[in-house]
Amino acid sequence: GGNRTQSTENRRPGCPHYPTGRDQCQTLHNGYWDQIPCLLDQTRLPHEQVTVNISDYRVAAAAITDMRVRGAPAIGVTAAYAMVLAAAELQSRERDHYIGSLRQAGSQIAAARPTAVNLGWAVRRMLRVAEAEPDPGSILPKLEAEARRIQAEDEEINRRIGEHGRVLMPQDGEGVLTHCNTGALATSAFGTALGVIRAGWEKGGRFRVYNTETRPWLQGARLTSWEFQQLGIPATLIADSAAGMMMLNGDISCVITGADRIAANGDTANKIGTYALSVLAHENGIPFYIAAPTSTVDLSVTDGSGIKIEERPQHEVTAYGGMPVAPSGTVAYNPAFDVTPNRYITAIVTEAAVCRPPFDDSLRRAVDAA
């Protein structure tokens, strides 16, 4: 069946402080655990820690759509495990039928959210493994091994992004601003843009950290502030609309965000509000950085005009936590992402290199080197 009763919840009181080098509160809390992926439900943070055991690929896709798991790398890893669940459910001794069923399941998983390139990337990678295996009985263990590999690779990639990017962080006493959530919750571990900030602090940097609230889901307020607390990194939460004033006043020396899809020319789709921050940074002469794995680079898309932007339900803007914040009948527009043109991006930090303009060349070299 495909109903959501197949997900079970486990509540954990409090939150263990996760030490440097291990993220005990990451999204894929125990990865692939007794054949069931275990996700930390991000819609319940910071007030509750609820892990959700997902035993069906349809429920995994629903968890992505409903943002119980979010962040491009974490979505990719979850999609890989969803393909394992699909393979376990759809097993057949008739290979062509088995592969055809897996392709159908993969299409359903990949459609869960349209903008994050890592989702389709992970599904395609898993399908290639299945299609290359002649023995139907070996497809499931091969897919399980590949999902584990994708998860382990993501953590290593994030740490390399952090190592490349930490040299871009401001001097002690200066400020860096980040947007949305790009830490261990958004990845398999460590994080991308937040991981760069973390790497800078782990190497002794003591720059000031600011993070936006990130309306309408408040990923910055709920998730990023929570992660910084677990890491012991002092951070100041600001309203989204306060960023410009703080840049003008000299409080912010650079901005770093993650990405959900990067076009071949460097145009970058990321959480709504990123474009506005890039324009403000440009106006104030402040570097604007993107941190993302090369799996987020989509060389098949020439520029940002080819990136499909997900539109989410109106009620996410007109209500919060089930409580209305606007009059009944209010019409709302709710794009989940926007596209930052490459001209506003100072550099894109990947696991292979820090890419600088012209991005057509530097991004392709990074992808080839990864």
N, C-alpha and C positions, 0 to 999 in steps of 0.2 A: 504494500500500500504506500501512498505518498502523503499521508496526513502527518501533521506535526506532532502527533502524540508519540511518534517514534523517537523524539528527542527527550531525554531525561535530564533533570537538573540536579546538581549537587551544590549546596550552599556551604561556603567556607567563611567562618567568622574572621574578621580582621584581615590583615594583609602582611605576610612576612616581608621584611625588607630584603630585596634581592641584592646580593653582594655583587661586586664587580666581577664580571666574567660569567655570571649565570643569571638568567632572567626567570625567576620562579613564577612570575605573574604574566608570562607571555600569553598570547592569544591561543596558540596550540599548546595547551598547558602541559600535556604529556605526549604530544605528538600522536602517534598511532598506538593506542593503548588497549590491549586485549581485543584487537581487531575493530575498535570503535574510536574514531577521532573524538577528542575531548577539547571543546572550545570554551574559552572564557567569554561569556556573554557581555559584549561591550555596551549594550543598551542599559545594563543594570549598574554599571560603574558610575560614580565612585562609591555609592551608598551600599551596594551589595556585591559580593563576589560570588557569582553563580557560574559554575562550569556546566556545559551542556554536552552530553554524550549523544552523538549523532550516528544512527545505525542505518541510514538510508540516504542515497545520493540526492533524492528529491528534497529531503529536509536540509541537506547541506546547501543545495542551491537556494532554498528559501532563507536560510541563515545569512547568505550573502546578500540577497535582495533586501532583507529586513534589517541589514546592517548590524546583526548580532556579531558578525565578523566583518571587518572593513580594513582598508589600507591595501594598496595594490599588491605588495608582496605577500601579505597574509591571505588575500583572496586567491592568489595563484597557488599557494601551498594547500589551502583548503580544497581548491578545485582538483588538485592532484589526488588527494585522499578521497574526494568524492568519486573520482574515476575508479579507484580501488573498490569502493563500495558498490559501484555499478557493475564492475567485473565480477564481484562475488555474487551478486544477485542474478546476473544474466548468464551465468556459466552455461556453456553448451559444448557438446562434443563435435558439433558441426561448426567448423571454424568460420566459414563465410557468414553464417547466421550470427555467430557470436560477435564478430567484428562489426557487422551491420548494426546490431543492437547497441554495441558500445559507442558507435558513431552517433546514434540517435540520442543516447544518454549524454554524450559529450556536448551535443548541440543544445540540449536543455540546460546543462550546467553553464555553458559559455554565455547563454542569454540572460543569466541572472542579473548582471549589470553590464551595460554596453561600453562604458568609457575606459575602464581599467584594462590595459592591454595584457597584463599578466594573467588574467583569467583565461582568455583564449590561448595565450602562449602555453600555459600549463596543460590545458586540455589537448592541444595539438601534440605537445611533447609526449604525453601519455599514450595518445593514439598511435604515434609512430612506433613506440615500444611494442604495443600490442600487435600492430600490423607486421612487424618484423619477426614475430615469433611464430614458427610453423606449427608448433604443438599447442592445441587449445588448452591442454592441462597445465601448461607452463605460463600461460598469460597472466593469471592472477598473481603468482609469486613474483613475476618480473615487474608487474605494475606496482606491487607493494614496495619492492626494493627501489624502484624509480621515485616513488613518492617520498620515501625516506631520504633519498639522495637530493631531491629538490629542496626539502626542508633543511638539510645540513648545509647545502650549498648557499642557501639564502642567508643563513647566519654568518658564514665565512665572507660572503660578498658584502654584507652590511658592515662587518668589521673593517674590511678593506676600504669601503667608502669613508668610514670614520677616520681611518688613518690618512687617506688622501686629503680629506676636507678639513681636518683640525687645524692645519696651518693657515686656513682662511679666516679662522675665528679672530675676533678683535682682541686688542691688548687688554690686560687686566684693568678693570674699572670701566671699560667701555661696554656697550650693550649690543646684544644680538637679539633679533626678533624672529620667532618662528610662528607658523600658522597651522591650524588643524592638529592632527596627531600623526607623528611619523616615527614613533619609538617601537619598543618591543611589541606593543599591542597591534601595531600595523604591519608587522613583519613576523618572521619565525622567531627572531630574537635580535636584540641590540638596537635596531632601527636605522633609518636613513638620515634625514635631516636632524632629528633628535639625536641619532647616533653620532653625528659629527660634533654636536654640542657636547655630548657625553664623552667622546674621545678627547676633546679639548680639556675638559675638566679632569679626566683620569690622568692626563699628562701634566697636570699642575696649573692649567689656566684658571684664572679667577675673574673672568669677564662676567658681566651682568647678563641675565637671561630674562627675556620677556616672551610671553605667549598670548596670542589672541584667544578670545572666547570661542570664535568660529561658529556663528549662527548659520543655520537654525538648529543643528544637532548638538551644538556646544561641545564638539570633540576636543577643543583646546581647553575649555574650562573643566570638563568632566574627566578627560583621559590624559591630556598632556600634563596638566597640573598634578594629577595623581601620580603619573610616572616620575616626574621630577621629584616629588616627595619621596617615592620609594628609592630613588637614586641618591637622595641627600643633596641634590643640586638646588640652591635657592633660586626661585623663579617668581616673577611678578606677572599676574594675570591682568590683561588690559581689555577693555571693550574694543571690538573690531574698529570702531570709528575713532579711537584715540591714537591710532598708529601715526597718522600724518602729523599731528601736533607734536608727538614725541620725537619724530624725525627732525622736524623743524627746530625743536629745542635742543637737539644734539644728544638726546638720550640713547639713540639707536645708531650704531655704526655700520651694521650690515643686516641683511635679511636672508634667511635660508628656509626653504620649504621642500617638500617632497614633490612627487609627480605621479600621475596616473597613466599618462601616455605622452611620449615625446615624439614629435614628428621629425623627419629626416633633417629639416632645416633648423631644428632647435625650438620651434614653437612648442609650448608645453601646456598640457591640460592638467589642472590640479584643482583642489577644492575651491569652490566659489569664494571670491575675495582675494585670490592670489594675484589676479591681474591688477586690481586696484592697488595692492601693496607694491607691485613692481613699478607702476607709474609714479607712486609717491616716492619710492626709493630713487627713481631716475630724476625726478624733480629736485630732490634734496642731495643729489650727488653721492648716494649710498650704494655700495655693491649689493646686487641681488643674485643669490645663488640658488640653484636647484641641486638636490641630492637624490639620486635614483640609480638602481641597478640597470645594466645594459638591457635586461629583459623588458624594461619599460620603454625602451627606444623602439619605435615602429618605423623602420626604414621604408616600408611600403606606403606610408603616408607622406606626401611631399611637404605639406605645411599644415598649419592648424586648421585651415578651412575644411580639411578632410576628416577631422576628429568629431565623432558623434558625441553630443553632450546629453547626458542623462537628465531627464526632467522628473522630479519626484513629486509625490502628492502635495496638494495645497495645504492639507491640514498640518503638515510639518512646520509650516510658517505661521498659520493662524492659531495653533495650539501648541502647548508644551507639557509633557507629562500628563496628557489627558485633560488638561485645563485650558480653556480658550484664552487667548491673549489678544484677540481681535473680535469686533462685533460679528454676530452671526450673519452669514451671507457675504462676508468679505471675500473678494477674489484675490488670490495670491499666485505669484509666479515663482517657481522653485527649481531653478537649474542647480544641479549638484556640483557642477564644475564650471570653470571658465578657461579660456586659452590665453596664456601670456605670450605675446609676440617675442621672437628671439632678440629683437633690438633692445629689449629691457632686461635681458639676462646677461649677467657678467660672466658666469661660468656654470657648467653642469658637472657635478662631481659624480663619477661612476666608480665601480670597483677597478676599472682598468686604468683610468687617468682622470685628471681634471681637464675637461673639454672647454675650450674657449673658441670664440668666433674665428673664422667661419665654421659654424657648427656642421654644415653639410660634410665637411672634411673630417673634423675632429671626432664627431659622433660615429661616423662610419669606421674610423680607425679604432675607436674604443670597442665597438661591437666586434670587429674582426679580432681584436686582441683578447677579448674576454673568454 
